[in-house]
Amino acid sequence: MSLPQNLDQFATLVDIIARLRASDGCPWDRKQTHASLRENLLEECYEVLETLDKGDSDRLCDELGDLLMQVVLHTRIATEAGEFELGDVLSGINTKLIRRHPHIFGSLELKDAEEVALNWEALKKKERNADASILGSVPKNMPALTYSQSMQRRVAQDGFDWEDDRDVVNKLAEEVKELKQADTEEQKALEFGDLVFTLANIARREGIDLESALREANQRFYQRFTYMERVCRQRGLNLGGLSSGEKKALWEEAKKAYG
């Protein structure tokens, strides 16, 4: 079989995936199902997020291609099962985008991004069944921090929110107090969950994506700690054998190196 041509065309990717899934195609690709690809899809999403965090546009281009491949592969599996086809996917998202942007494709006037976001949620609410919860469409498999912020954002847009930032900060202090007073491991876990939930609420109100903020904090810690390890090797030191003061001084040195 000749090599695929027009490698910059979406149709070529669709043809390649179809060829891989054919009866004489790739054994691995033919074996895959929606379920078996769940972890692959999730991994590709996280790799895209990592490139966004690093601002690596070259790698972002590559990772978006991997993510797009997952979309086409899932669609191909669905097509083979008679569930839906690529045209249905495209028609669905195009129709949704037009419907949810009446200020672009209609006569509705909205003055800023905040009004657009509010109208978006209002349109989504109209699309739901009358007896459906506004939280029902929030994916439960999302990372816990993201899920928490998504739920809080939904209910806030429906009017269930703190009136003042100070009230949330007071709630945080209350949760810290309750954590200190917890006696059992079960109570501590419960109170700690409430504490993190409140932190997620504060982050949402401040416009902070808590998941991204924590990923960045994790990366800073990784850079600083590996710097300490590297410096200790260079200086012939045992990191674990350093005194508290020496570890603190080395940590401060690492912070200066990586911010």
Contacts in CASP RR format, 6 or more apart in sequence:
PFRMAT RR
TARGET T0000
AUTHOR 0000-0000-0000
METHOD contacts of the structure
MODEL  1
MSLPQNLDQFATLVDIIARLRASDGCPWDRKQTHASLRENLLEECYEVLE
TLDKGDSDRLCDELGDLLMQVVLHTRIATEAGEFELGDVLSGINTKLIRR
HPHIFGSLELKDAEEVALNWEALKKKERNADASILGSVPKNMPALTYSQS
MQRRVAQDGFDWEDDRDVVNKLAEEVKELKQADTEEQKALEFGDLVFTLA
NIARREGIDLESALREANQRFYQRFTYMERVCRQRGLNLGGLSSGEKKAL
WEEAKKAYG
1 19 0 8 1.000
4 12 0 8 1.000
4 15 0 8 1.000
4 16 0 8 1.000
5 12 0 8 1.000
6 12 0 8 1.000
13 68 0 8 1.000
13 69 0 8 1.000
13 72 0 8 1.000
14 72 0 8 1.000
14 76 0 8 1.000
14 86 0 8 1.000
17 29 0 8 1.000
17 69 0 8 1.000
17 72 0 8 1.000
17 73 0 8 1.000
17 76 0 8 1.000
18 76 0 8 1.000
19 25 0 8 1.000
20 26 0 8 1.000
20 29 0 8 1.000
20 30 0 8 1.000
21 29 0 8 1.000
21 30 0 8 1.000
21 73 0 8 1.000
21 76 0 8 1.000
21 77 0 8 1.000
21 80 0 8 1.000
22 30 0 8 1.000
23 30 0 8 1.000
29 73 0 8 1.000
32 73 0 8 1.000
32 77 0 8 1.000
33 77 0 8 1.000
34 74 0 8 1.000
34 77 0 8 1.000
34 78 0 8 1.000
37 70 0 8 1.000
37 73 0 8 1.000
37 74 0 8 1.000
37 77 0 8 1.000
40 70 0 8 1.000
41 70 0 8 1.000
41 74 0 8 1.000
44 63 0 8 1.000
44 66 0 8 1.000
44 67 0 8 1.000
44 70 0 8 1.000
45 67 0 8 1.000
47 63 0 8 1.000
47 66 0 8 1.000
48 60 0 8 1.000
48 63 0 8 1.000
48 64 0 8 1.000
48 67 0 8 1.000
49 212 0 8 1.000
49 215 0 8 1.000
50 63 0 8 1.000
51 57 0 8 1.000
51 59 0 8 1.000
51 60 0 8 1.000
51 63 0 8 1.000
52 60 0 8 1.000
53 212 0 8 1.000
53 215 0 8 1.000
53 216 0 8 1.000
53 219 0 8 1.000
71 89 0 8 1.000
72 86 0 8 1.000
75 84 0 8 1.000
75 85 0 8 1.000
75 86 0 8 1.000
75 89 0 8 1.000
76 86 0 8 1.000
78 84 0 8 1.000
78 85 0 8 1.000
79 85 0 8 1.000
79 86 0 8 1.000
98 105 0 8 1.000
99 123 0 8 1.000
100 120 0 8 1.000
100 123 0 8 1.000
100 124 0 8 1.000
102 108 0 8 1.000
102 119 0 8 1.000
102 123 0 8 1.000
103 109 0 8 1.000
103 110 0 8 1.000
103 116 0 8 1.000
103 119 0 8 1.000
108 119 0 8 1.000
110 116 0 8 1.000
110 119 0 8 1.000
117 157 0 8 1.000
118 157 0 8 1.000
121 154 0 8 1.000
121 157 0 8 1.000
124 137 0 8 1.000
125 134 0 8 1.000
128 134 0 8 1.000
128 137 0 8 1.000
134 154 0 8 1.000
134 155 0 8 1.000
134 158 0 8 1.000
135 151 0 8 1.000
135 154 0 8 1.000
135 155 0 8 1.000
138 147 0 8 1.000
138 150 0 8 1.000
138 151 0 8 1.000
138 154 0 8 1.000
139 147 0 8 1.000
140 147 0 8 1.000
142 150 0 8 1.000
143 211 0 8 1.000
145 196 0 8 1.000
145 200 0 8 1.000
145 210 0 8 1.000
145 211 0 8 1.000
145 214 0 8 1.000
146 209 0 8 1.000
146 210 0 8 1.000
146 211 0 8 1.000
148 196 0 8 1.000
148 197 0 8 1.000
148 200 0 8 1.000
148 210 0 8 1.000
149 200 0 8 1.000
149 203 0 8 1.000
149 204 0 8 1.000
149 209 0 8 1.000
149 210 0 8 1.000
149 211 0 8 1.000
152 161 0 8 1.000
152 200 0 8 1.000
152 201 0 8 1.000
152 204 0 8 1.000
153 204 0 8 1.000
155 161 0 8 1.000
156 204 0 8 1.000
162 168 0 8 1.000
162 171 0 8 1.000
162 201 0 8 1.000
162 205 0 8 1.000
165 202 0 8 1.000
165 205 0 8 1.000
168 198 0 8 1.000
168 201 0 8 1.000
168 202 0 8 1.000
168 205 0 8 1.000
169 202 0 8 1.000
171 198 0 8 1.000
171 201 0 8 1.000
172 195 0 8 1.000
172 198 0 8 1.000
172 199 0 8 1.000
172 202 0 8 1.000
175 191 0 8 1.000
175 194 0 8 1.000
175 195 0 8 1.000
175 198 0 8 1.000
176 195 0 8 1.000
178 191 0 8 1.000
178 194 0 8 1.000
179 188 0 8 1.000
179 191 0 8 1.000
179 192 0 8 1.000
179 195 0 8 1.000
182 188 0 8 1.000
182 190 0 8 1.000
182 191 0 8 1.000
199 210 0 8 1.000
200 210 0 8 1.000
203 209 0 8 1.000
203 210 0 8 1.000
203 213 0 8 1.000
204 210 0 8 1.000
220 258 0 8 1.000
220 259 0 8 1.000
223 254 0 8 1.000
223 258 0 8 1.000
224 251 0 8 1.000
224 254 0 8 1.000
224 255 0 8 1.000
224 257 0 8 1.000
224 258 0 8 1.000
225 254 0 8 1.000
227 253 0 8 1.000
227 254 0 8 1.000
227 257 0 8 1.000
227 258 0 8 1.000
228 239 0 8 1.000
228 247 0 8 1.000
228 250 0 8 1.000
228 251 0 8 1.000
228 253 0 8 1.000
228 254 0 8 1.000
229 239 0 8 1.000
231 237 0 8 1.000
231 250 0 8 1.000
231 253 0 8 1.000
231 254 0 8 1.000
232 238 0 8 1.000
232 239 0 8 1.000
232 242 0 8 1.000
232 250 0 8 1.000
239 247 0 8 1.000
239 250 0 8 1.000
240 247 0 8 1.000
242 250 0 8 1.000
END
